[in-house]
Amino acid sequence: MFLLLSIVVGGLFAAGLYLMLRRSVVKLIFGLVLLGHAANLLIFTAGGLVRARPPLIPKGELVPGPEFADPVPQALILTAIVISFAVIAFAAVLVQRVYRTVGSGDVDELKATDI
């Protein structure tokens, strides 16, 4: 399972970087989304995968059982999802404003507007 998730994370990072290197500003945003998803999946995978076990200590015990889900990566990922949503929303508004000002989403045409 770890090998499959490692391949998926690598593919998401590669696709995100490929899209970010394209000339379109919209593809840049999609690449940013893919990089965010890849980072979240990497954190989730590094935290350890345990099936059907909650990240809780059973009632009456002081320590968790031998196999339990670590709650810290899950909390980090939830926080990262909220932050990445805000960054993507800001970037989408910024791209819309750039398109209205320049009239194109091509990165090479944005260089012509510099003074």
C-alpha positions, 0 to 999 in steps of 0.5 A, spaced: 500 500 500 505 504 501 508 503 494 502 505 491 501 511 495 508 513 493 507 512 486 501 516 486 504 522 490 510 522 485 505 522 480 501 528 483 508 532 484 510 531 477 503 533 474 503 539 478 510 541 477 509 540 469 502 544 469 506 550 473 511 550 468 506 551 462 505 558 459 498 559 462 496 562 468 490 557 469 494 551 468 499 554 474 493 554 478 491 547 477 498 545 478 498 549 485 492 545 486 495 538 485 501 540 489 497 541 495 494 534 494 500 531 493 503 534 499 497 532 503 497 525 501 505 525 503 503 527 510 498 522 510 502 516 508 508 518 512 503 518 518 502 511 517 496 507 515 492 503 519 485 501 517 479 501 521 482 504 527 480 510 530 485 515 533 482 514 540 485 511 546 479 506 549 476 507 555 479 505 561 486 504 558 492 509 559 495 508 552 493 506 545 493 499 542 498 496 538 495 499 532 492 506 532 491 511 527 496 517 529 491 524 530 497 529 528 497 528 521 490 528 520 490 534 524 495 537 519 492 535 513 485 538 515 489 545 517 492 544 510 486 543 506 483 550 509 489 554 508 490 551 501 483 552 499 484 560 501 490 560 497 487 557 491 481 562 492 485 568 492 489 565 486 483 564 482 481 572 483 488 574 482 488 570 475 481 573 473 483 580 475 490 579 471 485 576 465 481 583 465 487 587 465 491 584 460 486 580 456 490 574 456 492 568 460 499 567 457 505 568 461 509 571 456 504 577 455 504 579 462 511 580 461 509 586 456 505 589 461 512 591 466 514 598 466 
